C-alpha cells in the first residue's frame, strides 16, 4: 500500500529496444518497498516488442505512465520524463538494469537523515546474461561528501568515477533540476550534467550498499568498437574543468582534474589509433586534445609529463613507442 505521508518519487525509465530486459527492470521497480512512486517509462521509438511488454505491466500496476515518442536519444527521453514528473524526488533506472527492492527507501532515508538533497549507492556490474563480474575495488564507506571530496573521489579510480558520474544510482531532490536539462546531441549525458547537480546540492550522502545492477551489454558505447562519439566523454571532462574554474573550486581540485584530463585525452587518442577507424577526424581530434591539455602537462608527475610532452611535440613517434611496448 502507498504511504501518502511519504513524498512522491518519480522514477524515469528510458527504453529503446530492450524487450529482453524491460520486464525484469519494471518488476524490480514495481516491487519497491517505498510505494509512493510514479514510474515514467519513455519509449524512445522502440521497434521490437518493448512497448507491448510495457503495456502488459501497465495493466498490472497503475503507477506506470507510458510516454511514446519517435527515436530522439537518451537525453531527450530523460528530459521528457523530467518535464512531466510530479514527484518531489527523481530517480533514474536504465531499461536493461534492475534494482534491489529497498533501493529507493534506503536512498530516501539517507536524504532525510543527512539533510542532503542527493543520495547515491554502490552498484554491481553484470554481463548480458546477468552474471556478476568480480569486484576489483572496495566501495567507499558510507559518508557525506562535500563537493570537493566528491570530485576527488571520482578521479581516485575509474570504478569510483563511474559510480560518481552516472545518473542511475542516485536519488535527487527534484529542485536540483530547476533550470537544468540533459544536453541533447551529445553522448555521456551524465558526464555533462553531474557537476552542475552536485554544485547545486552542495553535498552528497553515499550509502555503502550495492542496490543497483548495471548490465554491460554488447552494444554499450563504452565497450563496443571504438567510436569517434566517445570523444564526447573526454570533452565533457574539459568542460567540467572550465566549470570548476568559473565556480572557484580549489586549485588542488582543478589541478587534479587537469592531470586526469591529460591521461584521459592520451588514452582516447591511443584507442582511436589502435582501432584504425581514424579518418580526417583523427587530425581534428589530435588538435582538439592538444589544445586542451598543453597547459595542463606541466602539472603532471614527471613520467606523465614526459609522455605529454612527446604527445604534444611528436605524436607519431609517441604512437610508435606505444605499439612497440604493446608488442
KOLLO-444836 format. One line per 8 residues: number of its first residue (from 0); for each residue z, x, y of N, C-alpha, C. Coordinates in steps of 0.001 Angstrom, whole numbers. Layout:
N
NUM	Z,X,Y,Z,X,Y,Z,X,Y  ...;
//
This chain:
327
0	0,836,-1199,0,0,0,0,869,1248  -615,362,2314,-698,1091,3566,611,959,4334  1158,2055,4799,2327,2058,5668,1842,2008,7109  1922,817,7728,1357,642,9068,2111,1436,10124  3311,1926,9776,4061,2739,10727,3477,4145,10834  2713,4528,9850,2055,5831,9906,771,5715,10716  470,6706,11554,-781,6652,12318,-1996,6757,11408  -3096,6189,11866,-4333,6208,11090,-4943,7608,11090;
8	-5353,8060,9909,-6109,9308,9765,-7548,8952,9413  -8483,9472,10183,-9912,9296,9885,-10398,10511,9108  -10872,10284,7895,-11385,11366,7052,-12903,11250,7028  -13573,12275,7521,-15026,12249,7675,-15671,13034,6538  -16570,12366,5820,-17287,12978,4697,-18780,12884,4994  -19420,14024,5183,-20865,14050,5443,-21582,14368,4137  -22558,13538,3777,-23184,13681,2465,-24695,13827,2588  -25227,14680,1723,-26680,14806,1602,-27005,15225,175;
16	-27567,14310,-589,-27992,14584,-1972,-26883,15214,-2811  -25753,14530,-2858,-24619,15040,-3641,-24244,14058,-4757  -25252,13489,-5411,-24983,12481,-6445,-24110,13025,-7576  -24147,14327,-7814,-23367,14919,-8903,-21877,14978,-8575  -21545,14997,-7294,-20169,15309,-6911,-19474,14244,-6070  -20221,13348,-5435,-19618,12460,-4441,-18567,11530,-5043  -18736,11108,-6295,-17752,10201,-6908,-16388,10879,-7018  -16367,12121,-7478,-15088,12834,-7601,-14472,13066,-6233;
24	-15303,13376,-5260,-14823,13567,-3894,-14134,12299,-3384  -14834,11164,-3474,-14277,9910,-2970,-13048,9473,-3765  -13065,9702,-5063,-11906,9350,-5887,-10664,10087,-5405  -10818,11370,-5081,-9666,12163,-4640,-9165,11716,-3266  -10078,11242,-2420,-9665,10772,-1090,-9001,9400,-1187  -9592,8513,-1965,-9026,7165,-2121,-7637,7203,-2754  -7343,8251,-3516,-6053,8364,-4206,-4967,9003,-3342  -5238,9252,-2077,-4261,9919,-1220,-2951,9138,-1136;
32	-1847,9863,-1233,-532,9232,-1084,-300,8782,350  -980,9399,1295,-984,8908,2677,-2058,7826,2726  -1614,6573,2782,-2544,5464,2538,-3262,4966,3785  -2698,5206,4972,-3292,4639,6189,-4439,5531,6665  -5544,5425,5949,-6716,6252,6241,-7954,5367,6360  -8912,5845,7120,-10267,5305,7052,-11155,6446,6573  -12061,6133,5687,-12926,7143,5074,-14333,6910,5605  -14735,7737,6548,-16043,7582,7188,-17041,8460,6450;
40	-17949,7831,5729,-18961,8559,4963,-20282,8462,5718  -20777,9600,6178,-22047,9635,6898,-23110,10152,5939  -24001,9261,5517,-25080,9633,4599,-26252,10162,5423  -26456,11470,5336,-27432,12147,6196,-28818,12165,5543  -29319,10965,5230,-30681,10855,4711,-30856,11281,3274  -29861,11044,2428,-29972,11420,1011,-31152,10712,354  -31816,11431,-555,-32968,10863,-1270,-32678,10662,-2756  -31454,10968,-3183,-31088,10769,-4587,-30233,9498,-4697;
48	-29320,9453,-5658,-28522,8247,-5882,-27195,8255,-5125  -27056,9173,-4178,-25799,9290,-3445,-25388,7969,-2800  -26309,7313,-2078,-25978,6076,-1361,-25513,4984,-2319  -26149,4889,-3475,-25773,3874,-4461,-24342,4104,-4948  -23996,5360,-5185,-22644,5686,-5655,-21614,5360,-4576  -21945,5658,-3330,-21033,5332,-2228,-20826,3823,-2139  -21902,3067,-2284,-21793,1601,-2245,-20856,1084,-3331  -20915,1687,-4506,-20025,1289,-5596,-18566,1548,-5221;
56	-18320,2678,-4562,-16957,2992,-4152,-16500,2107,-2999  -17435,1713,-2146,-17095,781,-1063,-16560,-535,-1611  -17127,-983,-2714,-16674,-2231,-3327,-15257,-2098,-3883  -14877,-875,-4253,-13538,-640,-4800,-12497,-429,-3707  -12914,92,-2557,-11948,475,-1517,-12496,105,-144  -11859,-862,479,-12342,-1367,1774,-12127,-374,2921  -11421,706,2666,-11205,1713,3714,-12435,2591,3932  -13415,2501,3037,-14630,3312,3160,-15598,2649,4132;
64	-16021,3425,5123,-17023,2986,6101,-18266,3843,5882  -19398,3215,5593,-20631,3963,5324,-21561,3894,6532  -21998,5063,6974,-22984,5167,8052,-24245,5786,7467  -25372,5129,7637,-26655,5638,7149,-27443,6212,8332  -28000,7397,8165,-28848,7951,9215,-29943,8803,8585  -30995,9050,9345,-32023,9987,8917,-31410,11380,8846  -32049,12252,8066,-31529,13605,7908,-31585,14365,9230  -30401,14645,9775,-30303,15335,11064,-29403,16558,11015;
72	-28813,16818,9855,-27987,18010,9719,-26501,17711,9821  -25708,18686,9349,-24261,18507,9240,-23593,18287,10588  -24002,19041,11601,-23342,18922,12903,-23493,17518,13470  -24709,16981,13414,-24941,15623,13921,-24121,14617,13116  -24098,14787,11791,-23346,13858,10939,-21854,13891,11269  -21304,15081,11446,-19884,15177,11814,-19626,14524,13171  -20517,14766,14111,-20334,14191,15444,-20395,12668,15414  -21284,12120,14576,-21344,10663,14406,-20004,10152,13878;
80	-19464,10850,12884,-18161,10466,12345,-17064,10512,13396  -17063,11572,14198,-16069,11682,15268,-16216,10550,16277  -17455,10224,16612,-17705,9208,17644,-17201,7824,17240  -17281,7495,15955,-16870,6148,15534,-15454,6118,14961  -14813,7266,14844,-13484,7317,14229,-12462,6572,15087  -11525,5901,14411,-10481,5141,15098,-9114,5795,14950  -9036,6846,14156,-7745,7429,13830,-7141,8260,14945  -5836,8444,14835,-5116,9346,15739,-5270,10793,15280;
88	-5610,10951,14000,-5824,12273,13412,-7173,12297,12706  -7723,13504,12580,-9043,13702,11975,-8940,14718,10842  -9597,14423,9730,-9761,15392,8649,-11207,15383,8179  -11631,16477,7568,-12987,16575,7014,-12885,16965,5542  -13736,16372,4722,-13876,16792,3326,-15365,16887,3037  -15813,18022,2504,-17219,18154,2124,-17492,17335,866  -18699,16797,774,-19023,15820,-266,-19033,16397,-1673  -19175,17710,-1816,-19168,18298,-3159,-17816,18922,-3508;
96	-16805,18669,-2676,-15465,19186,-2918,-14519,18044,-3291  -13264,18391,-3593,-12247,17365,-3793,-10899,17907,-3358  -9920,17023,-3250,-8625,17407,-2693,-7489,16891,-3565  -6316,17532,-3418,-5116,17044,-4093,-4688,15713,-3472  -4030,14883,-4267,-3708,13526,-3819,-2718,13491,-2658  -1952,14572,-2465,-969,14584,-1379,-1381,15491,-224  -2647,15890,-175,-3076,16838,861,-2787,16319,2267  -3245,15121,2577,-3093,14653,3956,-1656,14249,4283;
104	-883,13847,3284,540,13602,3529,1240,14901,3899  948,15958,3157,1580,17253,3425,1150,17790,4786  -130,17684,5103,-609,18191,6392,-43,17373,7554  89,16067,7355,675,15224,8406,2159,15551,8595  2891,15675,7501,4316,16020,7593,4505,17362,8295  3614,18307,8019,3711,19625,8654,3542,19523,10166  2623,18675,10607,2430,18467,12045,3679,17849,12667  4248,16847,12010,5455,16203,12533,6608,17189,12651;
112	6807,17979,11616,7955,18882,11575,7805,20077,12509  6571,20464,12789,6332,21665,13601,6018,21350,15055  5692,20098,15342,5237,19688,16671,3940,20394,17065  3138,20751,16069,1807,21317,16320,784,20180,16362  -397,20478,16873,-1484,19495,16911,-2489,19715,15786  -2273,20772,14993,-3235,21132,13953,-2485,21780,12803  -2783,21332,11586,-2193,21941,10396,-3303,22345,9442  -3012,23320,8581,-4017,23739,7599,-3330,24193,6324;
120	-4088,24159,5233,-3554,24531,3925,-4445,25586,3281  -3957,26153,2198,-4760,27087,1404,-5743,26294,537  -6684,27009,-72,-7685,26335,-905,-8082,27237,-2056  -8757,26661,-3031,-9320,27414,-4144,-10829,27233,-4151  -11522,28249,-4663,-12979,28208,-4767,-13354,27974,-6230  -14320,27098,-6452,-14791,26822,-7812,-16303,26970,-7866  -16819,27114,-9077,-18266,27214,-9221,-18880,25817,-9305  -20181,25775,-9533,-20901,24499,-9568,-20314,23535,-10594;
128	-19801,24082,-11705,-19264,23246,-12782,-17787,22912,-12614  -17188,23375,-11524,-15787,23067,-11269,-14808,24081,-11821  -15299,25198,-12357,-14409,26240,-12866,-13898,27078,-11704  -12577,27264,-11646,-11981,28007,-10546,-12260,29494,-10675  -12619,30117,-9568,-12738,31568,-9535,-11344,32178,-9448  -11154,33367,-10013,-9852,34032,-9876,-9543,34308,-8405  -8274,34225,-8066,-7867,34568,-6702,-7862,36082,-6554  -8409,36572,-5447,-8393,38023,-5244,-7524,38430,-4067;
136	-6791,37475,-3517,-5884,37790,-2418,-4797,36728,-2380  -3585,37142,-2026,-2490,36187,-1915,-2600,35405,-612  -2175,34160,-654,-2158,33364,567,-1085,33886,1520  -1278,33710,2812,-174,33980,3739,989,33034,3438  2168,33367,3915,3318,32484,3761,3211,31320,4745  3848,30206,4394,3884,29066,5309,4535,29496,6616  3895,29155,7718,4396,29597,9021,3621,28911,10131  4120,29085,11354,3417,28607,12537,2752,29804,13205;
144	1461,29678,13460,699,30722,14133,488,30342,15593  730,31298,16492,203,31101,17836,-1259,31535,17830  -1940,31381,18951,-3383,31639,18994,-3709,33065,18570  -2987,34029,19123,-3300,35433,18851,-3076,35765,17379  -1942,35342,16835,-1646,35660,15440,-2659,35006,14508  -3086,33798,14850,-4085,33100,14039,-5363,33919,13940  -5854,34418,15075,-7137,35117,15058,-7010,36557,14568  -5832,37152,14656,-5631,38439,13986,-5652,38238,12468;
152	-5038,37162,11991,-5042,36852,10560,-6460,36616,10059  -7280,35956,10881,-8642,35608,10462,-9478,36832,10123  -9227,37965,10799,-10034,39160,10512,-9311,40167,9623  -8128,39792,9132,-7411,40695,8232,-8127,40825,6895  -8815,39761,6478,-9542,39762,5210,-10547,38623,5260  -11708,38800,4619,-12738,37756,4682,-12293,36449,4015  -11372,36528,3036,-10844,35294,2454,-10006,34543,3488  -9184,35287,4254,-8419,34651,5321,-9356,34082,6376;
160	-10454,34806,6637,-11411,34364,7649,-11954,32981,7296  -12373,32821,6046,-12889,31531,5622,-11852,30433,5749  -10613,30746,5382,-9543,29758,5449,-9269,29337,6890  -9387,30286,7806,-9076,30008,9206,-10185,29243,9915  -11453,29592,9662,-12526,29019,10483,-13118,27725,9921  -12964,27457,8628,-13600,26259,8065,-12928,24996,8597  -13693,23905,8611,-13190,22638,9164,-12351,21855,8170  -12591,22047,6870,-12170,21066,5881,-10790,21253,5269;
168	-10057,22270,5570,-8700,22414,5024,-7652,22114,6082  -8010,21282,7045,-7164,21076,8218,-6979,19593,8544  -5923,19327,9294,-5714,18018,9911,-5552,18248,11402  -6326,17508,12183,-6387,17718,13629,-5882,16482,14372  -5133,16691,15426,-4914,15612,16377,-6267,15294,17001  -6640,14027,17026,-7985,13670,17473,-8264,14115,18906  -7243,14143,19738,-7446,14512,21140,-7978,15930,21305  -7829,16762,20270,-8398,18114,20336,-9914,18070,20490;
176	-10539,17002,20008,-11996,16889,20067,-12487,16251,21368  -11563,15892,22260,-11984,15339,23545,-12839,16367,24282  -14073,16002,24581,-14974,16923,25272,-15598,17977,24380  -15323,17925,23080,-15871,18911,22142,-16609,18203,21010  -17783,18705,20687,-18530,18252,19524,-19205,19459,18880  -19520,19324,17582,-20152,20429,16864,-21552,20683,17418  -21918,21959,17590,-23233,22279,18169,-24353,21974,17183  -25352,21267,17640,-26478,20934,16769,-27486,22075,16783;
184	-28360,22086,15786,-29410,23094,15634,-28850,24491,15408  -27610,24564,14926,-27033,25838,14505,-26371,25626,13151  -26437,26656,12308,-25655,26634,11081,-24265,27184,11381  -23360,27062,10404,-21990,27554,10570,-21316,26877,11758  -21427,25549,11798,-20868,24771,12898,-19388,25082,13110  -18659,25256,12005,-17224,25531,12094,-16962,26783,12919  -17785,27795,12690,-17577,29090,13331,-17779,29024,14841  -18660,28150,15284,-18905,27991,16720,-17816,27159,17395;
192	-17029,26454,16616,-16108,25447,17152,-14636,25829,17083  -14238,26581,16044,-12820,26686,15715,-11997,27307,16835  -12521,28322,17528,-11721,28968,18573,-11422,28009,19720  -12349,27100,19998,-12125,26123,21072,-11015,25144,20684  -11014,24736,19417,-9972,23830,18940,-8605,24509,18911  -8570,25746,18443,-7297,26465,18346,-6709,26701,19729  -7545,27054,20687,-7043,27280,22044,-6467,25999,22647  -7092,24864,22357,-6546,23598,22853,-5234,23257,22151;
200	-5165,23561,20854,-3963,23236,20080,-2789,24139,20440  -3083,25390,20813,-2089,26403,21199,-1295,26968,20020  -1221,26248,18914,-555,26764,17718,-1058,25997,16504  -868,26599,15328,-1319,26008,14061,-214,26197,13034  95,25161,12286,1056,25316,11201,280,25457,9892  600,26518,9153,-57,26788,7869,895,26469,6731  374,25788,5722,1141,25432,4526,578,26206,3335  1434,26990,2706,1016,27823,1574,949,26984,293;
208	65,26009,303,-205,25198,-881,-1709,25022,-987  -2232,25179,-2195,-3680,25055,-2414,-4005,23590,-2682  -4424,22922,-1635,-4620,21470,-1688,-6084,21071,-1642  -6956,22030,-1412,-8388,21741,-1252,-9168,22589,-2250  -10196,21985,-2857,-11027,22679,-3842,-12463,22726,-3328  -12871,23925,-2978,-14186,24148,-2363,-15181,24576,-3435  -16297,23852,-3525,-17299,24141,-4542,-18368,25068,-3964  -18519,26212,-4580,-19571,27155,-4186,-20831,26792,-4963;
216	-21724,26070,-4330,-22925,25588,-5005,-24044,26610,-4921  -25029,26445,-5797,-26140,27396,-5854,-26943,27417,-4567  -26973,26298,-3838,-27769,26253,-2613,-26936,26455,-1360  -25672,26881,-1544,-24855,27195,-379,-25503,28321,402  -25589,28157,1719,-26302,29147,2536,-25674,30525,2454  -24349,30585,2221,-23683,31881,2171,-23920,32595,852  -24443,31890,-151,-24530,32502,-1473,-25917,32406,-2091  -26902,32000,-1277,-28274,31983,-1765,-28999,33201,-1214;
224	-30294,33298,-1500,-31080,34412,-994,-30953,34481,523  -31024,35696,1050,-30771,35891,2476,-31731,35062,3321  -31175,34444,4341,-31959,33645,5276,-31677,34123,6685  -32705,34131,7513,-32510,34527,8901,-31553,33587,9623  -31386,32370,9118,-30455,31437,9741,-29014,31906,9625  -28756,32855,8703,-27397,33379,8603,-26972,34074,9891  -27932,34497,10668,-27590,35189,11907,-26772,34298,12837  -26895,32984,12686,-26071,32083,13492,-24593,32400,13314;
232	-24210,32798,12103,-22824,33135,11818,-22387,34349,12635  -23249,35347,12695,-22943,36547,13473,-22851,36231,14959  -23821,35486,15468,-23839,35223,16905,-22734,34262,17322  -22222,33478,16388,-21025,32683,16683,-19848,33604,16965  -19786,34720,16239,-18703,35677,16463,-18860,36368,17813  -20083,36697,18186,-20330,37290,19504,-19890,36313,20597  -20238,35040,20402,-19850,34020,21386,-18336,33882,21456  -17654,34018,20307,-16196,33905,20292,-15556,35012,21126;
240	-16094,36209,21039,-15552,37317,21832,-15678,37011,23324  -16825,36482,23722,-17012,36097,25127,-16007,35010,25524  -15747,34088,24598,-14765,33025,24851,-13373,33626,25037  -12999,34581,24173,-11701,35244,24308,-11568,35905,25677  -12618,36596,26096,-12559,37292,27383,-12431,36301,28539  -13178,35223,28460,-13130,34204,29518,-11748,33560,29591  -11093,33436,28438,-9790,32774,28395,-8622,33759,28366  -8897,35000,28728,-7855,36011,28966,-6995,36280,27735;
248	-7632,36395,26575,-6915,36839,25376,-6464,38281,25575  -5538,38732,24748,-5045,40103,24887,-6159,41096,24589  -6060,42267,25211,-7060,43308,24973,-7062,43716,23504  -5894,43740,22863,-5833,44121,21449,-6639,43155,20577  -6524,41849,20852,-7261,40861,20064,-8760,40988,20311  -9147,41103,21557,-10571,41221,21885,-11169,42455,21228  -10467,43582,21326,-10989,44826,20745,-11068,44740,19224  -10083,44102,18593,-10111,43956,17128,-11327,43151,16695;
256	-11657,42098,17434,-12830,41294,17089,-14131,42032,17393  -14122,42881,18394,-15319,43679,18673,-15591,44660,17536  -14530,45284,17022,-14691,46200,15886,-15214,45431,14676  -14656,44254,14416,-15132,43433,13299,-16584,43030,13502  -16968,42816,14744,-18347,42426,15058,-19323,43550,14709  -18913,44796,14922,-19755,45933,14548,-19980,45931,13036  -18898,45784,12265,-19024,45747,10800,-19902,44583,10351  -19685,43445,10955,-20392,42214,10604,-21883,42342,10908;
264	-22212,42831,12101,-23613,42951,12506,-24389,43914,11633  -23791,45071,11348,-24452,46060,10498,-24621,45518,9079  -23590,44827,8576,-23656,44255,7230,-24800,43254,7114  -24951,42384,8092,-26031,41401,8047,-27397,42071,8153  -27482,43106,8940,-28747,43833,9068,-29144,44436,7723  -28155,45022,7015,-28423,45557,5678,-28905,44453,4737  -28240,43309,4785,-28631,42206,3905,-30068,41771,4174  -30434,41734,5434,-31794,41356,5797,-32797,42374,5264;
272	-32494,43657,5440,-33401,44711,4966,-33492,44697,3442  -32351,44553,2783,-32332,44548,1318,-33108,43371,744  -33093,42253,1464,-33727,41038,959,-35245,41091,1029  -35757,42036,1827,-37205,42172,2034,-37820,40894,2621  -36973,40108,3308,-37505,38911,3959,-37885,39215,5402  -37723,40486,5800,-37929,40850,7196,-39386,40681,7606  -39582,40084,8729,-40906,39920,9318,-40788,40360,10764  -41456,39680,11646,-41337,40020,13063,-39908,39818,13567;
280	-39129,38941,12886,-37758,38691,13323,-36855,39900,13117  -37246,40820,12218,-36387,41973,11949,-36133,42769,13223  -37188,43080,13953,-37037,43840,15194,-36235,43043,16217  -36519,41746,16246,-35812,40848,17161,-34313,40875,16876  -33977,40776,15593,-32571,40748,15207,-31909,42092,15487  -32590,43183,15134,-32018,44501,15394,-31710,44663,16878  -32635,44279,17733,-32433,44408,19177,-31240,43573,19634  -31129,42357,19093,-30022,41482,19482,-28680,42057,19038;
288	-28617,42577,17801,-27376,43178,17316,-27060,44440,18113  -28068,45261,18332,-27875,46490,19102,-27296,46178,20477  -27884,45201,21143,-27416,44853,22488,-25989,44322,22481  -25630,43627,21400,-24297,43016,21366,-23205,44000,20975  -23534,45053,20199,-22462,45938,19719,-22428,47299,20394  -23424,47632,21217,-23473,49010,21720,-22242,49375,22549  -21648,48395,23225,-20428,48679,23984,-19176,48582,23125  -19321,48065,21884,-18163,47904,21002,-17919,49142,20140;
296	-18964,49932,19907,-18890,51024,18927,-17806,52029,19286  -17630,52284,20568,-16646,53287,20988,-15215,52894,20627  -14989,51626,20319,-13655,51149,19956,-13346,51368,18481  -14359,51690,17684,-14215,51734,16225,-13530,53010,15759  -12851,52956,14598,-12362,54182,13960,-13535,55124,13698  -13256,56408,13571,-14323,57417,13530,-15392,57140,12468  -15057,56831,11205,-16139,56597,10222,-17066,55456,10636  -16492,54348,11088,-17316,53216,11512,-18053,53541,12806;
304	-17411,54313,13675,-18071,54701,14927,-19317,55520,14634  -19220,56443,13664,-20382,57263,13306,-21496,56386,12734  -21127,55434,11872,-22132,54506,11344,-22804,53743,12476  -21970,53274,13404,-22503,52506,14520,-23460,53309,15374  -23129,54570,15613,-23992,55425,16440,-25335,55651,15750  -25293,55949,14439,-26549,56149,13703,-27359,54857,13688  -26687,53729,13495,-27370,52430,13515,-28066,52205,14853  -27397,52547,15935,-27958,52312,17265,-29098,53267,17586;
312	-28962,54517,17136,-29937,55545,17523,-31069,55702,16511  -30740,55605,15225,-31731,55878,14174,-31615,54855,13042  -31975,53612,13294,-31773,52561,12280,-32509,52817,10970  -33704,53401,11030,-34465,53631,9795,-33789,54700,8932  -33288,55765,9565,-32526,56768,8830,-31271,56139,8237  -30634,55298,9012,-29423,54627,8557,-29696,53818,7292  -30814,53106,7274,-31149,52291,6109,-31483,53169,4906  -32180,54292,5130,-32490,55211,4031,-31214,55773,3417;
320	-30243,56123,4255,-28962,56622,3754,-28246,55536,2945  -28342,54311,3414,-27746,53174,2702,-28396,53013,1324  -29728,53101,1269,-30444,52958,-10,-30079,54078,-970  -29972,55296,-437,-29617,56441,-1274,-28222,56262,-1861  -27312,55756,-1045,-25949,55524,-1513,-25920,54448,-2592  -26752,53395,-2421,-26810,52308,-3396,-27339,52790,-4741  -28254,53760,-4692,-28867,54270,-5920,-28055,55402,-6532;
//
